[in-house]
Amino acid sequence: FHRLEHDILLTTNNGIEAQTKVLKEFYLKSSHARKFLTGLISVLAQKFLPERKNNYQKEDMRLSSLYRKYSSEVPEYLHNKPPTFIKHVMTRMCAAADFTLNDIKALPSPGTFSVRSEGKQGDYHVDYGAP
């Protein structure tokens, strides 16, 4: 007799936890859906997943350049990216404008640089050649 079990590690993040909360609070209110596997599967397949997909597609379209015009200050490579990402990159670009070529030095190894720290003493070692 062999044991047919495997150790499977499952992890979650805040997004998954938030979706679980929505599922429990808004979709699994009936006792049938909460008590029986068939009820849970029905709710997932017929309501929860289709509605989540629809909401995702609406939000994706709302953030698309097809739906709205971006400011001319936003570079094209940032179009269709999440607003928080755009804001972060734009803020960092403003900070990077304070750097000069003297603040960045190419190192002997290809794709490596020494870059002056913005707020602290010292430099950062940047390597574009290694993941």
Steps between C-alpha positions, in 0.01 A plus 500: 500500500648833393395834629378711205537840655731781405598800699369797306587849617229756434567867552274802479541872474279797586327483161402137548386569855286790376341281232430230759328758720283619209412139415397421857315824579315560174472170315476226761214639708261209442539197723506271193802680356679499836432138597533303180783470250257503208359831625847650525596380152174635353555842658862509381423391142174687442539821700830577671753427223295649213432819700865530609612456139249762383617747768864437407429563130309822577782631720760397242311688229454804723878520546567448129620772266205402277265625773676816611770735380825516695668827587776592258735494802453122537743312272337255259676201658301570820163502324264214598684442828341517848464859629710430810784371281479805272511734800797313650703510177416865432612595853824308457561662160479843662754392764724354229509838324726621783771250399783586262735277304752548782259314733506186283820312426531198271686213666737259319246216484249548212161631613617606847503850642571690818221751571509772765246451777228764498459536874792324667877510482643248257408333173278218376635219286260443206534187287285474186676182396377272779142419597 
